[in-house]
């Protein structure tokens, strides 16, 4: 199905907003008694259940894959799903949310560079302007200028840099996989193949021994539904119609939406510099969309799996 560029960009922005709910929902789940590891494991399980049920009803073809592609899909899921989740939560724990966000949002630059060499995308003037605007904007949103909010830990920094690497792999590799499989298939198998690694990393028996409140389960379910299901499915679909480098820059909306949600639901405050960061990120999105001529990249539809 062909969609307009405006709709594709809008879908990528929507996916970023869905991902932006993760931070607030995680804080609420932990405040309700869950641990970070329980959030990672049960949130992924919730997402898997939701995806399986939806696709059983609306798109059973999404379950079909070629057996020869299973190793590649597994590696993709482990790097961009399992290891990303574990690295992200531990980076936040060992450093701070601000530090982890700064390290993570170095990935648009990595994606743009990798896309030039691996996907044949062009490094245009608008990307060169939008990239630093996005990074500086994310730094301001994350309050990197507040030295008291930043903690440095070598292991934590390494894990934070890994999240940027994993996000780069996600955008570049997903772009290639989407020439073979639908967005629903890729989101489904990414989620399912994350689970074994999480079960190995997170002792499920110790997690089961700790009962959770109804509120904690609600927030974990919402994590599985919003960032875990809607975010990934919509992003996968948008990536079929948008360059990986552009999509990664537009995804800079994620920390912006995350801050707004934190203000609304967990009473965090926004200062003037954070507001400036929001403006810079939004400006970079407009630069990408409106200062560049439309590129006539053919949309490669995934053939039906057999």
C-alpha positions as CSV (number, residue, x, y, z in Angstrom):
1,X,0.0,0.0,0.0
2,X,1.4,3.4,-1.0
3,X,1.0,6.3,1.4
4,X,2.1,9.9,1.2
5,X,5.3,11.2,2.6
6,X,3.4,13.5,5.0
7,X,1.5,10.5,6.4
8,X,4.6,8.4,6.7
9,X,6.4,11.2,8.6
10,X,3.3,11.6,10.8
11,X,3.3,7.9,11.5
12,X,7.0,8.0,12.5
13,X,6.2,11.0,14.8
14,X,3.3,9.0,16.3
15,X,5.6,6.0,16.9
16,X,8.1,8.3,18.7
17,X,5.3,9.7,20.9
18,X,4.3,6.1,21.8
19,X,7.9,5.3,22.7
20,X,8.0,8.5,24.7
21,X,5.3,7.0,27.0
22,X,7.8,4.4,28.2
23,X,9.6,6.5,30.7
24,X,6.6,7.8,32.5
25,X,4.8,4.4,32.5
26,X,8.0,2.8,33.8
27,X,8.3,5.3,36.7
28,X,4.6,4.7,37.6
29,X,5.1,0.9,37.4
30,X,8.1,1.0,39.7
31,X,6.3,3.4,42.1
32,X,3.5,0.8,42.2
33,X,6.0,-1.9,43.3
34,X,7.4,-3.4,40.1
35,X,11.2,-3.7,39.5
36,X,12.9,-2.5,36.3
37,X,13.5,-6.2,35.3
38,X,9.9,-7.1,35.8
39,X,8.9,-4.1,33.6
40,X,11.2,-5.3,30.8
41,X,10.1,-8.9,31.0
42,X,6.4,-8.6,31.6
43,X,6.1,-5.6,29.3
44,X,7.5,-7.6,26.4
45,X,5.2,-10.6,27.3
46,X,2.2,-8.3,27.2
47,X,3.3,-6.9,23.9
48,X,3.7,-10.4,22.5
49,X,0.2,-11.5,23.7
50,X,-1.4,-8.3,22.2
51,X,0.4,-8.7,18.9
52,X,-0.4,-12.5,18.6
53,X,-4.1,-11.9,19.3
54,X,-4.5,-9.0,16.9
55,X,-2.7,-10.7,14.1
56,X,-4.7,-14.0,14.6
57,X,-7.8,-11.9,13.9
58,X,-6.6,-9.4,11.3
59,X,-3.5,-10.7,9.6
60,X,-2.7,-14.4,9.9
61,X,-0.2,-14.2,7.0
62,X,2.0,-12.2,9.3
63,X,3.0,-15.4,11.1
64,X,4.6,-16.9,7.9
65,X,8.4,-16.5,7.6
66,X,11.1,-18.4,5.7
67,X,13.0,-20.8,8.0
68,X,16.3,-19.6,6.5
69,X,15.6,-16.1,7.7
70,X,15.1,-17.2,11.4
71,X,18.8,-16.8,12.4
72,X,18.9,-13.2,11.0
73,X,15.6,-12.3,12.7
74,X,16.8,-13.8,16.0
75,X,20.0,-11.7,15.9
76,X,18.0,-8.6,15.0
77,X,15.6,-9.2,17.9
78,X,18.4,-9.9,20.4
79,X,20.5,-6.8,19.5
80,X,17.6,-4.3,19.0
81,X,15.2,-5.8,21.5
82,X,16.6,-7.9,24.3
83,X,20.1,-6.3,24.7
84,X,18.7,-2.8,24.1
85,X,16.1,-3.2,26.9
86,X,18.6,-4.5,29.4
87,X,21.3,-2.0,28.4
88,X,18.8,0.9,28.6
89,X,17.4,0.1,32.1
90,X,20.9,-0.5,33.5
91,X,22.3,2.6,31.9
92,X,19.6,4.6,33.6
93,X,20.3,2.9,36.9
94,X,24.1,3.3,36.8
95,X,24.1,6.9,35.4
96,X,20.9,8.9,35.2
97,X,18.0,9.4,32.9
98,X,19.6,12.5,31.5
99,X,22.9,10.8,30.8
100,X,21.3,7.7,29.3
101,X,19.1,9.9,27.0
102,X,22.1,11.9,25.8
103,X,24.0,8.7,25.0
104,X,21.0,7.1,23.3
105,X,20.3,10.1,21.1
106,X,23.7,10.0,19.5
107,X,22.1,7.4,17.2
108,X,20.5,9.7,14.6
109,X,24.1,10.6,13.5
110,X,25.1,7.0,13.5
111,X,22.0,6.1,11.4
112,X,22.7,8.9,8.9
113,X,26.3,7.8,8.4
114,X,25.4,4.1,8.3
115,X,22.6,4.7,5.8
116,X,25.0,6.4,3.4
117,X,27.2,3.4,3.2
118,X,24.7,0.5,3.8
119,X,21.5,1.8,2.2
120,X,22.8,4.2,-0.4
121,X,21.0,7.2,1.1
122,X,22.3,10.8,0.4
123,X,23.9,13.0,3.0
124,X,22.0,16.2,2.2
125,X,22.4,19.7,3.6
126,X,19.1,19.5,5.4
127,X,20.2,16.4,7.3
128,X,23.5,18.1,8.2
129,X,21.6,20.9,9.7
130,X,18.9,18.8,11.4
131,X,21.3,16.3,13.0
132,X,23.0,18.8,15.4
133,X,19.7,20.5,16.1
134,X,18.2,17.2,17.1
135,X,21.2,16.3,19.3
136,X,21.4,19.7,21.0
137,X,17.7,19.7,21.5
138,X,17.7,16.3,23.1
139,X,20.6,17.3,25.3
140,X,18.6,20.4,26.5
141,X,15.4,18.3,27.0
142,X,17.4,15.8,29.1
143,X,18.9,18.7,31.2
144,X,22.5,17.8,30.5
145,X,23.4,21.3,31.6
146,X,22.4,20.4,35.1
147,X,25.5,18.9,36.5
148,X,23.7,17.6,39.6
149,X,21.4,15.5,37.3
150,X,24.3,13.8,35.5
151,X,26.3,10.9,37.0
152,X,29.1,9.2,35.1
153,X,29.8,5.5,35.4
154,X,32.1,3.8,32.9
155,X,29.9,0.7,32.7
156,X,26.8,2.8,32.5
157,X,28.2,5.0,29.8
158,X,29.3,1.9,27.8
159,X,25.7,0.5,28.1
160,X,24.3,3.9,27.0
161,X,26.5,3.9,24.0
162,X,25.3,0.4,23.2
163,X,21.7,1.6,23.2
164,X,22.7,4.1,20.5
165,X,24.4,1.3,18.5
166,X,21.3,-1.0,18.9
167,X,19.0,1.8,17.8
168,X,21.2,2.3,14.7
169,X,21.0,-1.4,13.9
170,X,17.2,-1.2,14.3
171,X,16.8,1.5,11.7
172,X,19.3,0.3,9.2
173,X,18.6,-3.5,9.4
174,X,14.8,-3.1,9.7
175,X,14.9,-1.1,6.4
176,X,16.4,-4.1,4.7
177,X,14.2,-6.7,6.4
178,X,11.1,-4.7,5.4
179,X,11.9,-5.5,1.7
180,X,11.1,-9.1,2.6
181,X,8.5,-9.0,5.4
182,X,5.6,-6.8,6.3
183,X,5.8,-4.5,9.3
184,X,3.4,-6.7,11.2
185,X,5.6,-9.8,10.7
186,X,8.8,-8.0,11.7
187,X,7.3,-6.5,14.8
188,X,5.8,-9.8,15.8
189,X,8.9,-11.9,15.5
190,X,11.1,-9.1,17.0
191,X,8.9,-9.2,20.1
192,X,8.6,-13.0,20.3
193,X,12.3,-13.6,19.8
194,X,13.1,-11.0,22.5
195,X,11.5,-13.2,25.2
196,X,14.1,-16.1,25.5
197,X,16.9,-13.7,26.1
198,X,15.0,-11.8,28.7
199,X,14.0,-15.0,30.5
200,X,17.7,-15.9,30.6
201,X,18.8,-12.5,31.8
202,X,15.9,-12.0,34.3
203,X,15.2,-14.9,36.7
204,X,11.5,-15.4,36.1
205,X,11.1,-17.4,39.3
206,X,12.4,-14.6,41.5
207,X,10.1,-12.2,39.6
208,X,7.1,-14.5,40.2
209,X,7.9,-14.6,43.9
210,X,7.3,-10.9,44.1
211,X,3.5,-10.2,43.8
212,X,2.5,-7.1,41.9
213,X,-0.3,-4.7,42.6
214,X,-3.2,-4.2,40.2
215,X,-1.8,-0.7,39.4
216,X,1.7,-2.1,38.5
217,X,0.1,-4.7,36.2
218,X,-2.0,-1.9,34.5
219,X,1.1,0.2,33.8
220,X,3.1,-2.8,32.5
221,X,0.1,-3.7,30.2
222,X,0.2,-0.1,28.9
223,X,3.9,-0.4,28.3
224,X,3.3,-3.5,26.3
225,X,0.4,-1.8,24.3
226,X,1.7,1.7,23.6
227,X,5.5,1.7,23.2
228,X,5.8,-2.1,22.8
229,X,3.0,-2.7,20.2
230,X,1.7,0.5,18.7
231,X,5.2,2.2,18.6
232,X,7.0,-0.7,16.9
233,X,4.3,-1.6,14.5
234,X,3.7,1.9,13.3
235,X,7.4,2.7,13.1
236,X,8.0,-0.5,11.1
237,X,5.3,0.6,8.6
238,X,6.6,4.2,8.4
239,X,10.1,2.9,7.7
240,X,8.8,1.3,4.5
241,X,8.1,4.8,3.1
242,X,10.8,7.0,4.8
243,X,14.6,7.0,4.6
244,X,16.1,5.4,7.8
245,X,18.2,8.6,8.4
246,X,15.1,10.9,8.2
247,X,13.1,8.5,10.4
248,X,15.7,8.5,13.1
249,X,15.8,12.3,13.2
250,X,12.0,12.5,13.4
251,X,12.2,10.0,16.3
252,X,13.9,12.8,18.3
253,X,10.3,13.7,19.2
254,X,10.5,10.8,21.7
255,X,12.3,12.6,24.5
256,X,10.2,15.7,23.9
257,X,6.9,13.8,24.3
258,X,8.4,11.9,27.2
259,X,9.1,15.2,29.0
260,X,5.5,16.5,28.4
261,X,4.1,13.2,29.7
262,X,6.3,13.4,32.8
263,X,5.0,16.9,33.4
264,X,1.4,15.8,33.1
265,X,1.5,12.6,35.0
266,X,4.4,12.6,37.4
267,X,4.7,16.3,38.2
268,X,8.1,17.0,36.6
269,X,8.8,20.6,35.7
270,X,10.1,22.1,32.4
271,X,12.5,25.1,32.5
272,X,13.3,27.5,29.7
273,X,16.3,25.6,28.3
274,X,14.2,22.4,28.1
275,X,11.6,24.4,26.2
276,X,14.3,25.6,23.8
277,X,15.4,22.0,23.3
278,X,11.8,21.1,22.4
279,X,11.8,23.9,19.8
280,X,15.1,22.7,18.3
281,X,13.9,19.1,17.9
282,X,10.6,20.2,16.3
283,X,12.5,22.6,14.1
284,X,14.7,19.7,12.9
285,X,11.6,17.8,11.9
286,X,10.3,20.7,9.9
287,X,13.7,21.1,8.2
288,X,13.7,17.5,7.1
289,X,10.2,17.7,5.8
290,X,10.0,21.1,4.1
291,X,13.5,22.2,3.1
292,X,14.3,19.2,1.0
293,X,13.0,18.2,-2.4
294,X,11.0,15.1,-2.5
295,X,13.2,12.1,-3.3
296,X,11.9,9.6,-5.7
297,X,12.9,6.5,-3.9
298,X,10.9,3.5,-5.0
299,X,8.9,1.9,-2.3
300,X,9.7,-1.8,-2.3
301,X,6.7,-3.8,-1.1
302,X,7.4,-7.0,0.8
303,X,6.5,-10.1,-1.3
304,X,4.1,-12.6,0.4
305,X,5.9,-15.1,2.5
306,X,5.6,-18.8,1.8
